[in-house]
């Protein structure tokens, strides 16, 4: 069996590919561990000038694997630390010095949406859905989504999406500013490669320092925000509403929340 996440280079471009399409590239321990390895390889590769993150199949990433555990377990860490540990491999993209482009080949939901948001730029599929449906599952958000999305599209629009749990399709995602560009699914990776090529043809030092300046100017303390979210998400995971929300999702029915 091939690795759940692959890292390869195409000249001076790096490509990370999530490759568990049968499980919607969801956040299983196998995929998260493999992503951490691939991200580390990209971080240590001083030959690349841009990095692309993409997936295989109809999903970029569906986020948490609700048929499995919602937290990394196996040790005695506090619940919020287990919640943060689940997102830590995806958050490792923040340590990549070169611009990171999300080539969102399909649906990006929940933690998968968070992975898209930590990229610097995003090209997405027109017919895919994007967003964070945590509240529909009785969960508080994670992956620093509540921090990043308002900075990307504004507080009012982000509040609407996060408080309703509504997902948007490609054209609306582009209009809102979630995507830089929405294209046919078959054109996502070629469009991302073309954008990466344009960036990579510029002076490497200037590009990397421009990326740092943009993030510094916006005071993007993403990992710290994800840690803060982890406390509340961990509290929500053990509530009856979360059990009901996840059961309803798996059973394809509307949830009945009780506030407990």
PyMOL commands that set and color helices and strands:
alter all, ss='L'
color gray80, all
select helices_A, chain A and resi 21-23+29-44+79-95+111-118+134-137+145-153+155-164+170-176+185-200+204-217+222-237+240-251
alter helices_A, ss='H'
color red, helices_A
select strands_A, chain A and resi 5-10+13-18+50-55+59-61+99-104+107-109+121-125+129-131+168-169+181-183
alter strands_A, ss='S'
color yellow, strands_A
deselect
rebuild
show_as cartoon
